[in-house]
Amino acid sequence: MPSEQSASTGHGAYAELPFDDTRDFTDAGRGFLAPLVPPVVTGADGGRVWDAEAYGFLAGECPDTAHPSLWRQGQLVAKQGLFEVTEGIYQVRGLDLSNMTLVEGTRGVVVIDPLISTECAAAALALYREHRGDRPVTGVIYTHSHVDHFGGVRGVLPEDPAGIPVLAPQGFLEHAVSENVYAGTAMTRRAVYMYGDALPKSPRGQIGCGLGMTTSAGTLSLVPPTVDITRTGQEETVDGVRIVFQLTPGTEAPAEMNFLFPGHRALCMAENASHTLHNVLTLRGALVRDARVWAHYLDEAAALFAPHADVAFASHHWPTWGREGIVRHLTQQRDLYAYLHDQTVRMLNQGMTGTEIAEEITLPPALRSAWHARGYYGSVSHNVKAVYQRYMGWFDGNPAHLWEHPPAEAAKRYVECLGGTDAVVAHAGRYADDGDPRFAATLLSHAVFADEQHAGAREALARVYERLGHGSENGTWRNFYLMGAQELREGVTTTQLDIADPEMTSALTVEQLIDSLAVRVNGPRAWTEHLVMDWVLGDEGTRHRIRLSNGALTHLTSPADGPGDPDATESPALTLTLTRPLLLRLLAGEPLERLDGVGVEGDPSVFGALLATLDQPDPWFALTTP
């Protein structure tokens, strides 16, 4: 089994890991100034957006229902409040999944990564101001394109942020608004499992996710960048603070950057080097990251910045102080991703599959014993499979796997071969009793997919999932297992996650808006539809020729005064002349005939015919049942 997982409670870790090394606890508490009191953030409706109070149980001893290494990580990450990183640089930690960093300038304060929710970001800024004075926000820096690093921005900026620079890596806006658009429904559904926020916060339930405790549940926002960082070595000065940047695209995010504050001798590593093995492919779903490039940029960061830094901090966890510690941290993280990449490629070139490599690979002793290289958020197992996927795709080369039945149909056949659902449950019980809950879960999942109403199979699988979850060192694996158990017993638990935030939608390009419609077209329903229309955006000076044919929605963009599609042999049946705000209202569901200011030429029913082909995504589809 992967070294970071255990089928039992994981207490063998006490003999394997250096629990007597308490340096992380010293560093996690260093510079502590004050907590948020009470440690709760509420929304406009009075509901709890963030509740650090719920994790008070982590102050106790590790129970049998948690892996001691993950429990230790939870104790470290749950520390909340305002911390001084170095003179002039402060962090608010433990008030969301990520950290918010504040750098004092000549006139005010520059905010780095304003959390997920506006409510949490406002609370973090208020805590800083309570102890450092009512300094205005004079700049914002987004380290990368994930929502926990920009979603709370309107909680720290004034209503009109004109004149306040917002810095981000090249490509930030495109990736920030598009990464979760096309497959956003499925990603959000799996994120409910990954972060486990619907689980009770308790020694038997959710104890964090390794990267932080969980995600906040407040209001998302997005203010577009005003300054793009386009190259390594680029320097900018914000409110008198000099910053030197390193672009790191394709690492932890498609658009990401590290940067040095020379005047403070402080290095920000974004999310490229934290106190965990990170994800090469996150369990919620995303594009596979490039572990080889990730290692290269960590090597480059150590060479560029370590000689000029006395402290390195990141968008999660706690800082590392001292040049020796910084170099050790960055180079071990570098070796971690390089080793996983290179050994996976070596073994796949020997004919091994991703699953086989994940069972075979073992990290070097120095990395296995480094707390920051443990698999709390990413894991050796699923990262190796991600590297394999990046190079080889879903097919492992075995013809038997080329055209398999889908899960429910395969399950029915397996269960029939094994003598029925009751027999499968009995077989699984023997495997579980013999210390193999992994195969017990496989058998019981087949039983549930073949007969989802079989109460005995559901309960048996829930118990096995609990056992696997309680023994997992990886926070996201624990949450997936425990969410699966909860869902088998209680059904789907809905949350208030909003994947269609209007401010995010408004940041999409027109091309991205059309693409987001294209992935909702019900192909069979649209087989016989043939539609051609133009959208002319007067405020953007563009014409968008949209064609639905053979169940596929495609488009071309040209200048507004152009023909739209010079090679086309047919004219559009409908032309809409409008502005971007009107288009957003139209796509949000406002009827065309009620929108003043939209020019209509041709047959307006064409637009309705397009809408009639669209499916509504299902945000609460089943995961543990068919």
C-alpha positions as CSV (number, residue, x, y, z in Angstrom):
1,M,0.0,0.0,0.0
2,P,1.1,3.6,-0.4
3,S,3.2,4.6,2.6
4,E,0.9,7.5,3.4
5,Q,-2.2,5.4,3.8
6,S,-3.2,2.7,6.3
7,A,-6.1,0.3,6.3
8,S,-6.1,0.3,10.1
9,T,-6.0,3.3,12.4
10,G,-2.5,4.3,11.4
11,H,-1.0,4.2,14.8
12,G,2.1,2.3,13.4
13,A,3.0,5.8,12.2
14,Y,4.3,6.6,15.8
15,A,7.2,4.2,15.2
16,E,7.8,5.3,11.6
17,L,7.7,9.1,11.8
18,P,9.7,11.7,13.9
19,F,6.9,12.8,16.3
20,D,9.6,14.1,18.6
21,D,10.5,16.7,16.0
22,T,8.3,19.7,17.1
23,R,9.9,22.4,15.0
24,D,6.7,22.8,12.9
25,F,4.7,23.6,16.1
26,T,7.3,26.3,17.0
27,D,7.2,27.8,13.5
28,A,3.4,27.6,13.3
29,G,3.2,29.7,16.5
30,R,6.0,32.1,15.8
31,G,5.0,35.7,15.5
32,F,1.5,35.1,16.9
33,L,-0.1,38.4,17.8
34,A,-3.8,37.8,18.3
35,P,-6.7,35.4,17.5
36,L,-10.0,36.3,16.0
37,V,-12.5,36.4,18.9
38,P,-14.8,34.7,18.6
39,P,-13.3,32.6,15.8
40,V,-16.5,32.7,13.7
41,V,-17.3,34.7,10.6
42,T,-21.0,35.2,9.7
43,G,-22.8,36.3,6.5
44,A,-25.4,39.0,5.9
45,D,-28.1,36.4,6.9
46,G,-26.4,35.6,10.2
47,G,-25.3,32.2,9.0
48,R,-21.8,30.9,9.7
49,V,-19.5,31.4,6.7
50,W,-16.5,30.2,8.7
51,D,-16.3,28.4,12.0
52,A,-12.8,27.8,13.5
53,E,-14.5,27.1,16.8
54,A,-15.7,23.8,15.5
55,Y,-12.2,22.4,15.5
56,G,-11.5,22.8,19.2
57,F,-11.5,19.0,19.6
58,L,-8.1,18.9,17.9
59,A,-6.5,20.2,21.1
60,G,-6.9,16.7,22.5
61,E,-5.0,13.4,21.9
62,C,-5.3,11.6,18.7
63,P,-8.2,9.0,18.8
64,D,-8.4,5.6,17.1
65,T,-10.6,7.2,14.5
66,A,-7.8,9.3,12.9
67,H,-4.3,8.8,11.5
68,P,-1.9,10.4,14.0
69,S,0.0,12.1,11.3
70,L,-3.1,13.8,9.8
71,W,-4.2,14.7,13.4
72,R,-0.9,16.4,13.9
73,Q,-1.3,18.3,10.6
74,G,-4.8,19.3,11.7
75,Q,-3.5,20.7,15.0
76,L,-1.0,22.8,13.1
77,V,-3.3,24.1,10.4
78,A,-6.1,24.9,12.8
79,K,-4.1,27.6,14.5
80,Q,-5.9,30.9,13.7
81,G,-5.2,34.6,14.0
82,L,-2.8,37.4,13.1
83,F,0.9,36.5,12.8
84,E,4.0,38.6,12.1
85,V,6.2,37.0,9.4
86,T,8.9,39.6,9.5
87,E,9.0,43.3,10.1
88,G,6.3,44.9,7.8
89,I,4.8,41.5,6.7
90,Y,1.8,39.9,8.4
91,Q,-0.4,36.9,7.8
92,V,-3.9,36.0,8.8
93,R,-4.1,32.2,9.0
94,G,-6.9,29.8,9.9
95,L,-9.8,32.1,8.7
96,D,-10.3,30.2,5.4
97,L,-8.7,27.4,3.5
98,S,-5.9,29.8,2.5
99,N,-3.8,32.5,4.1
100,M,-4.1,36.2,3.6
101,T,-0.8,38.1,3.7
102,L,-0.4,41.8,4.3
103,V,2.7,43.8,3.4
104,E,2.9,47.3,4.8
105,G,3.9,50.0,2.3
106,T,4.5,53.8,2.4
107,R,0.8,54.8,2.6
108,G,-1.1,51.6,3.4
109,V,-1.0,47.8,3.0
110,V,-0.7,45.5,0.0
111,V,-3.0,42.4,0.3
112,I,-1.8,39.0,-1.1
113,D,-4.5,36.4,-1.8
114,P,-7.7,37.7,-0.2
115,L,-9.2,34.2,0.6
116,I,-12.3,32.6,-0.8
117,S,-15.1,34.7,0.7
118,T,-15.6,38.5,1.0
119,E,-16.8,38.0,4.6
120,C,-13.7,36.1,5.6
121,A,-11.4,38.6,3.8
122,A,-13.1,41.5,5.5
123,A,-12.8,39.8,8.9
124,A,-9.1,39.1,8.3
125,L,-8.4,42.8,7.3
126,A,-10.3,44.0,10.3
127,L,-8.2,41.8,12.6
128,Y,-5.0,43.2,11.0
129,R,-6.2,46.8,11.4
130,E,-7.2,46.2,15.0
131,H,-3.5,45.6,15.8
132,R,-1.6,47.5,13.1
133,G,-3.8,50.5,12.5
134,D,-6.5,51.5,10.0
135,R,-4.2,51.4,6.9
136,P,-5.9,51.6,3.5
137,V,-5.5,48.8,1.0
138,T,-3.1,50.2,-1.6
139,G,-2.6,47.1,-3.8
140,V,-3.7,43.5,-4.3
141,I,-1.6,40.5,-5.5
142,Y,-3.2,37.3,-6.7
143,T,-0.5,34.6,-6.6
144,H,-2.5,32.2,-8.9
145,S,-5.8,31.4,-10.5
146,H,-7.6,29.3,-7.9
147,V,-10.6,30.8,-6.1
148,D,-9.2,30.6,-2.6
149,H,-6.7,33.2,-3.6
150,F,-9.0,35.8,-5.1
151,G,-12.6,35.2,-4.2
152,G,-12.7,37.5,-1.2
153,V,-11.2,40.5,-2.9
154,R,-14.2,42.8,-2.6
155,G,-14.0,42.2,1.1
156,V,-10.7,44.2,1.2
157,L,-11.2,46.7,-1.6
158,P,-13.5,49.8,-1.5
159,E,-16.6,49.8,-3.7
160,D,-14.8,51.7,-6.4
161,P,-11.2,50.2,-6.5
162,A,-10.1,52.5,-9.3
163,G,-6.4,53.5,-8.9
164,I,-5.6,50.5,-6.7
165,P,-3.3,48.2,-8.7
166,V,-4.2,44.5,-8.8
167,L,-1.3,42.3,-9.9
168,A,-1.5,38.7,-11.2
169,P,0.4,36.3,-13.4
170,Q,-0.1,36.3,-17.1
171,G,-3.2,34.2,-18.1
172,F,-4.7,34.6,-14.6
173,L,-8.1,35.9,-15.7
174,E,-8.6,33.3,-18.4
175,H,-7.8,30.4,-16.1
176,A,-9.6,31.9,-13.1
177,V,-12.9,32.1,-14.9
178,S,-12.6,29.1,-17.2
179,E,-11.0,26.3,-15.2
180,N,-14.3,25.4,-13.5
181,V,-16.8,26.6,-16.2
182,Y,-16.9,23.8,-18.7
183,A,-16.8,21.0,-16.1
184,G,-17.8,23.2,-13.2
185,T,-20.8,21.2,-12.1
186,A,-18.9,17.9,-11.8
187,M,-15.9,19.5,-10.2
188,T,-18.1,21.2,-7.6
189,R,-19.9,18.0,-6.8
190,R,-16.6,16.2,-6.2
191,A,-15.3,19.2,-4.2
192,V,-18.1,18.5,-1.6
193,Y,-16.4,15.1,-1.0
194,M,-12.9,16.4,-1.2
195,Y,-13.2,19.1,1.5
196,G,-15.9,17.2,3.5
197,D,-17.6,20.4,4.7
198,A,-20.9,18.6,4.9
199,L,-19.4,16.2,7.5
200,P,-19.6,16.8,11.2
201,K,-16.4,18.4,12.6
202,S,-15.3,15.7,15.1
203,P,-12.8,13.0,15.7
204,R,-15.0,10.6,13.7
205,G,-15.7,13.1,11.0
206,Q,-14.0,16.0,9.2
207,I,-10.6,17.0,10.8
208,G,-9.4,19.2,7.9
209,C,-8.1,18.5,4.4
210,G,-4.4,18.7,4.9
211,L,-4.0,22.0,3.1
212,G,-6.3,23.9,5.4
213,M,-9.3,23.0,7.5
214,T,-12.1,23.4,4.8
215,T,-13.5,26.0,2.4
216,S,-15.5,29.0,3.6
217,A,-19.1,29.3,2.5
218,G,-19.5,33.0,1.8
219,T,-19.7,35.4,-1.2
220,L,-17.3,35.0,-4.1
221,S,-16.0,38.0,-6.0
222,L,-13.5,38.9,-8.7
223,V,-11.8,42.2,-9.6
224,P,-9.8,41.8,-12.8
225,P,-6.0,42.4,-12.6
226,T,-4.7,45.8,-13.8
227,V,-1.0,44.7,-14.0
228,D,0.1,41.5,-15.7
229,I,3.3,39.8,-14.7
230,T,4.6,38.4,-17.9
231,R,8.2,37.3,-17.3
232,T,10.6,36.1,-14.6
233,G,12.7,38.9,-13.4
234,Q,10.0,41.5,-13.8
235,E,10.0,44.1,-11.1
236,E,7.2,46.2,-9.8
237,T,6.9,48.7,-7.0
238,V,3.5,49.0,-5.2
239,D,3.1,51.6,-2.5
240,G,6.8,51.9,-2.2
241,V,7.3,48.1,-1.9
242,R,9.7,46.6,-4.4
243,I,8.8,43.1,-5.7
244,V,10.7,40.8,-8.0
245,F,8.7,38.1,-9.8
246,Q,9.2,34.5,-11.0
247,L,6.5,33.1,-13.4
248,T,5.7,29.4,-12.8
249,P,3.0,28.4,-15.3
250,G,1.8,24.8,-15.3
251,T,2.8,24.1,-11.7
252,E,0.2,24.0,-9.0
253,A,-2.0,26.2,-11.2
254,P,-2.0,27.1,-14.9
255,A,-1.1,30.7,-14.0
256,E,1.0,31.1,-10.9
257,M,4.0,33.1,-9.7
258,N,6.5,33.3,-6.8
259,F,8.0,36.6,-5.8
260,L,10.7,38.2,-3.6
261,F,10.4,41.3,-1.4
262,P,14.1,42.3,-1.4
263,G,13.6,45.1,1.1
264,H,12.2,42.6,3.6
265,R,14.3,39.6,2.6
266,A,11.1,37.7,2.3
267,L,10.0,35.2,-0.4
268,C,6.4,34.3,-1.3
269,M,6.2,30.8,-2.7
270,A,2.5,31.0,-3.6
271,E,1.2,27.4,-3.5
272,N,4.2,25.8,-5.1
273,A,6.0,24.8,-1.9
274,S,3.8,24.2,1.2
275,H,3.9,21.8,4.1
276,T,2.4,18.9,2.3
277,L,2.8,16.9,-0.9
278,H,0.4,18.7,-3.1
279,N,-1.8,17.4,-5.9
280,V,-0.5,16.6,-9.4
281,L,-4.2,16.0,-10.1
282,T,-6.7,17.2,-7.6
283,L,-9.5,14.7,-6.6
284,R,-12.2,17.3,-7.5
285,G,-10.9,17.2,-11.1
286,A,-8.8,19.6,-13.1
287,L,-6.2,19.5,-15.8
288,V,-3.2,17.3,-14.9
289,R,-0.3,19.4,-13.6
290,D,3.2,19.0,-14.9
291,A,5.4,17.5,-12.0
292,R,8.5,17.9,-14.1
293,V,8.0,21.6,-14.7
294,W,7.0,22.0,-11.0
295,A,10.3,20.6,-9.9
296,H,12.2,22.9,-12.4
297,Y,10.6,26.0,-11.1
298,L,11.3,25.1,-7.5
299,D,14.9,24.6,-8.4
300,E,14.9,28.0,-10.2
301,A,13.3,29.7,-7.1
302,A,16.0,28.3,-4.8
303,A,18.7,29.6,-7.1
304,L,17.1,33.0,-7.8
305,F,15.8,33.9,-4.4
306,A,17.1,31.8,-1.5
307,P,20.4,33.8,-1.2
308,H,18.3,37.0,-0.7
309,A,15.7,35.7,1.7
310,D,15.6,35.1,5.5
311,V,12.0,33.9,5.5
312,A,9.8,32.0,2.9
313,F,6.0,32.1,3.3
314,A,3.2,30.6,1.2
315,S,-0.5,30.8,0.5
316,H,-1.1,28.0,3.0
317,H,0.4,26.8,6.2
318,W,3.2,28.5,8.1
319,P,6.5,30.1,7.1
320,T,10.1,28.7,7.0
321,W,12.8,30.9,8.5
322,G,16.6,31.0,7.8
323,R,18.4,30.5,4.6
324,E,19.4,26.9,5.4
325,G,15.8,26.0,6.2
326,I,14.5,27.7,3.1
327,V,17.0,25.9,0.8
328,R,16.2,22.5,2.5
329,H,12.5,23.1,2.1
330,L,12.6,24.1,-1.5
331,T,15.1,21.5,-2.6
332,Q,13.3,18.7,-0.9
333,Q,10.0,19.8,-2.4
334,R,11.8,19.9,-5.8
335,D,13.1,16.4,-5.3
336,L,9.7,15.2,-4.3
337,Y,7.9,16.2,-7.5
338,A,10.9,15.2,-9.7
339,Y,11.2,11.8,-8.1
340,L,7.5,11.1,-8.6
341,H,7.6,12.2,-12.2
342,D,10.8,10.5,-13.2
343,Q,10.2,7.2,-11.5
344,T,6.6,7.0,-12.9
345,V,7.9,7.6,-16.4
346,R,10.7,5.1,-15.8
347,M,8.3,2.4,-14.8
348,L,5.7,3.1,-17.4
349,N,8.4,2.6,-20.0
350,Q,8.9,-0.8,-18.5
351,G,5.3,-1.6,-19.2
352,M,3.7,-0.9,-15.8
353,T,0.3,0.7,-15.5
354,G,-0.5,3.7,-13.3
355,T,-2.1,1.5,-10.7
356,E,0.8,-0.9,-10.6
357,I,3.3,2.0,-10.3
358,A,1.3,3.5,-7.5
359,E,1.6,0.2,-5.5
360,E,5.3,-0.2,-6.3
361,I,6.8,3.3,-5.8
362,T,8.4,4.2,-2.5
363,L,9.8,7.6,-1.7
364,P,13.5,7.9,-0.6
365,P,14.0,7.8,3.2
366,A,14.8,11.5,3.6
367,L,11.5,12.5,1.9
368,R,9.4,9.9,3.7
369,S,10.6,11.3,7.0
370,A,10.2,15.0,6.0
371,W,6.9,16.2,7.5
372,H,6.3,18.7,4.6
373,A,6.6,15.9,2.1
374,R,3.8,13.8,3.6
375,G,0.7,13.1,1.6
376,Y,-1.9,15.2,3.6
377,Y,-3.5,16.8,0.5
378,G,-2.0,15.1,-2.5
379,S,-0.8,11.5,-2.2
380,V,1.9,9.4,-3.7
381,S,-0.8,7.1,-5.0
382,H,-3.0,9.4,-6.9
383,N,-0.1,11.7,-8.0
384,V,1.6,8.8,-9.6
385,K,-1.6,7.9,-11.5
386,A,-1.9,11.5,-12.6
387,V,1.7,11.5,-14.0
388,Y,0.8,8.3,-15.9
389,Q,-2.4,9.9,-17.1
390,R,-0.6,12.9,-18.4
391,Y,1.6,10.8,-20.7
392,M,-0.5,7.7,-21.4
393,G,-4.2,8.7,-20.9
394,W,-6.9,6.5,-19.6
395,F,-6.1,3.3,-21.5
396,D,-3.5,1.0,-20.0
397,G,-3.0,-1.0,-23.2
398,N,-4.8,-4.2,-22.1
399,P,-7.5,-5.0,-24.8
400,A,-9.8,-6.3,-22.0
401,H,-10.0,-2.7,-20.7
402,L,-10.6,-1.1,-24.1
403,W,-14.4,-1.6,-24.1
404,E,-15.6,-2.5,-20.6
405,H,-19.1,-2.2,-19.4
406,P,-20.0,0.9,-17.5
407,P,-20.0,0.5,-13.7
408,A,-23.6,-0.4,-13.1
409,E,-23.7,-3.0,-15.9
410,A,-20.4,-4.5,-14.9
411,A,-21.5,-4.7,-11.3
412,K,-24.6,-6.7,-12.1
413,R,-22.5,-9.2,-14.0
414,Y,-19.9,-9.5,-11.2
415,V,-22.6,-10.0,-8.6
416,E,-24.4,-12.6,-10.7
417,C,-21.1,-14.5,-11.1
418,L,-20.5,-14.4,-7.3
419,G,-23.9,-15.8,-6.5
420,G,-26.0,-12.7,-5.8
421,T,-25.9,-9.6,-3.6
422,D,-26.1,-11.5,-0.3
423,A,-23.1,-13.7,-1.3
424,V,-21.1,-10.6,-2.3
425,V,-21.7,-9.0,1.1
426,A,-20.6,-12.2,2.8
427,H,-17.4,-12.4,0.7
428,A,-16.7,-8.7,1.4
429,G,-17.1,-9.3,5.1
430,R,-14.5,-12.0,5.1
431,Y,-12.0,-9.7,3.2
432,A,-12.7,-6.9,5.7
433,D,-12.2,-9.3,8.7
434,D,-8.9,-10.5,7.1
435,G,-7.5,-6.9,7.0
436,D,-8.2,-6.1,3.3
437,P,-10.9,-3.4,3.4
438,R,-9.7,-2.1,0.0
439,F,-11.0,-5.2,-1.8
440,A,-14.0,-5.3,0.5
441,A,-14.9,-1.9,-0.7
442,T,-14.5,-3.0,-4.3
443,L,-16.8,-6.0,-3.8
444,L,-19.4,-4.0,-1.8
445,S,-19.4,-1.1,-4.4
446,H,-20.3,-3.8,-7.0
447,A,-23.1,-5.0,-4.8
448,V,-24.5,-1.5,-4.3
449,F,-24.2,-0.6,-8.0
450,A,-26.0,-3.9,-8.9
451,D,-28.7,-3.5,-6.3
452,E,-28.7,0.0,-4.8
453,Q,-31.7,-0.7,-2.6
454,H,-30.0,-3.5,-0.7
455,A,-29.7,-2.1,2.8
456,G,-27.2,-4.6,4.0
457,A,-24.8,-3.9,1.1
458,R,-25.1,-0.1,1.7
459,E,-24.4,-0.3,5.4
460,A,-21.5,-2.8,5.0
461,L,-19.9,-0.5,2.4
462,A,-20.5,2.5,4.7
463,R,-18.6,0.7,7.5
464,V,-15.7,-0.2,5.2
465,Y,-15.5,3.4,4.0
466,E,-15.4,4.6,7.6
467,R,-12.6,2.2,8.4
468,L,-10.6,3.4,5.3
469,G,-11.3,7.0,6.2
470,H,-10.3,6.8,9.8
471,G,-7.0,5.1,8.8
472,S,-6.1,7.6,6.1
473,E,-3.2,10.0,6.5
474,N,-4.4,12.0,3.5
475,G,-7.1,14.6,4.4
476,T,-8.9,14.5,1.1
477,W,-9.0,10.7,1.0
478,R,-10.5,10.7,4.5
479,N,-13.1,13.2,3.5
480,F,-14.0,11.2,0.3
481,Y,-14.4,7.9,2.3
482,L,-16.4,9.5,5.1
483,M,-18.6,11.5,2.7
484,G,-19.3,8.2,0.8
485,A,-20.3,6.6,4.1
486,Q,-22.6,9.5,5.0
487,E,-24.2,9.5,1.6
488,L,-24.9,5.8,1.6
489,R,-26.7,6.2,4.9
490,E,-28.4,9.6,4.5
491,G,-28.6,10.2,0.8
492,V,-27.1,13.2,-1.0
493,T,-26.3,16.2,1.2
494,T,-26.8,19.4,-0.7
495,T,-24.8,22.5,0.2
496,Q,-25.0,26.2,-0.7
497,L,-22.0,26.1,-3.1
498,D,-22.7,28.5,-6.0
499,I,-21.0,27.5,-9.2
500,A,-22.7,30.2,-11.2
501,D,-21.5,33.3,-9.4
502,P,-22.5,36.3,-11.6
503,E,-19.3,38.1,-11.0
504,M,-17.3,35.1,-12.3
505,T,-19.7,34.8,-15.3
506,S,-19.2,38.4,-16.1
507,A,-15.5,37.9,-16.4
508,L,-15.8,35.3,-19.2
509,T,-15.0,36.3,-22.7
510,V,-17.8,36.0,-25.3
511,E,-16.0,33.0,-26.7
512,Q,-16.0,31.4,-23.3
513,L,-19.7,32.1,-22.8
514,I,-20.5,30.4,-26.1
515,D,-18.3,27.5,-25.2
516,S,-20.1,27.2,-21.9
517,L,-23.4,26.9,-23.9
518,A,-21.8,24.4,-26.3
519,V,-21.1,21.8,-23.5
520,R,-24.7,22.0,-22.5
521,V,-26.2,21.2,-25.9
522,N,-28.1,17.9,-25.7
523,G,-26.6,16.3,-28.9
524,P,-29.3,13.8,-29.8
525,R,-32.0,16.4,-29.2
526,A,-30.2,18.8,-31.5
527,W,-29.4,16.3,-34.3
528,T,-32.0,17.7,-36.6
529,E,-31.6,21.4,-35.7
530,H,-29.7,23.7,-38.0
531,L,-29.3,27.3,-36.8
532,V,-27.1,30.2,-37.8
533,M,-27.1,33.5,-35.9
534,D,-24.8,36.5,-35.3
535,W,-24.2,38.3,-32.1
536,V,-22.8,41.7,-32.7
537,L,-21.2,43.3,-29.6
538,G,-21.2,47.0,-30.3
539,D,-19.2,47.8,-27.1
540,E,-16.5,45.2,-28.0
541,G,-16.5,45.7,-31.8
542,T,-16.9,42.0,-32.5
543,R,-19.3,39.8,-34.5
544,H,-19.8,36.2,-33.4
545,R,-21.2,33.8,-36.0
546,I,-22.8,30.9,-34.1
547,R,-23.8,27.7,-35.9
548,L,-25.6,24.7,-34.6
549,S,-25.4,21.7,-36.9
550,N,-25.2,17.9,-36.3
551,G,-25.7,18.5,-32.6
552,A,-22.5,20.7,-32.3
553,L,-22.4,24.4,-31.4
554,T,-19.5,26.2,-33.1
555,H,-18.5,29.8,-33.5
556,L,-16.2,32.2,-35.3
557,T,-15.3,35.8,-34.3
558,S,-14.6,38.7,-36.6
559,P,-14.8,42.5,-36.5
560,A,-18.3,43.8,-36.0
561,D,-18.4,45.4,-39.4
562,G,-17.2,42.2,-41.1
563,P,-19.3,39.4,-42.7
564,G,-18.9,37.1,-39.7
565,D,-18.1,34.0,-41.7
566,P,-16.7,35.0,-45.2
567,D,-16.6,31.3,-46.3
568,A,-20.2,30.6,-45.4
569,T,-22.8,29.9,-48.0
570,E,-25.7,30.9,-45.8
571,S,-26.7,34.0,-44.1
572,P,-27.7,34.2,-40.4
573,A,-31.4,33.6,-39.7
574,L,-31.1,36.0,-36.7
575,T,-28.7,38.9,-35.9
576,L,-28.7,40.3,-32.3
577,T,-27.0,43.6,-31.9
578,L,-26.3,44.3,-28.2
579,T,-23.8,45.1,-25.5
580,R,-22.0,42.7,-23.3
581,P,-24.1,43.6,-20.2
582,L,-27.3,42.9,-22.2
583,L,-25.8,39.6,-23.5
584,L,-25.1,38.5,-19.9
585,R,-28.7,39.3,-18.9
586,L,-30.0,37.4,-21.9
587,L,-27.9,34.3,-21.1
588,A,-29.0,34.6,-17.4
589,G,-32.6,34.0,-18.6
590,E,-34.2,37.3,-19.2
591,P,-36.6,37.1,-22.2
592,L,-35.3,38.6,-25.4
593,E,-38.6,40.5,-25.9
594,R,-38.2,42.3,-22.5
595,L,-34.7,43.5,-23.0
596,D,-34.6,47.1,-24.2
597,G,-31.6,48.0,-26.3
598,V,-31.2,44.7,-28.2
599,G,-31.3,45.1,-31.9
600,V,-33.2,42.1,-33.5
601,E,-32.9,41.4,-37.3
602,G,-34.5,38.2,-38.5
603,D,-36.4,35.5,-36.7
604,P,-36.2,35.8,-32.9
605,S,-37.4,32.2,-32.4
606,V,-34.0,31.0,-33.5
607,F,-32.6,32.0,-30.1
608,G,-35.4,30.2,-28.3
609,A,-34.7,27.1,-30.5
610,L,-31.0,27.2,-29.3
611,L,-32.0,27.4,-25.7
612,A,-34.4,24.5,-26.1
613,T,-31.5,22.2,-27.0
614,L,-29.6,23.0,-23.7
615,D,-29.5,20.6,-20.7
616,Q,-29.4,21.9,-17.1
617,P,-26.4,20.4,-15.3
618,D,-27.3,18.3,-12.2
619,P,-25.1,19.5,-9.3
620,W,-26.1,16.7,-7.0
621,F,-25.6,13.5,-9.1
622,A,-24.8,10.3,-7.3
623,L,-21.2,9.3,-6.6
624,T,-21.4,6.2,-4.3
625,T,-24.5,4.8,-6.0
626,P,-25.5,4.3,-9.7
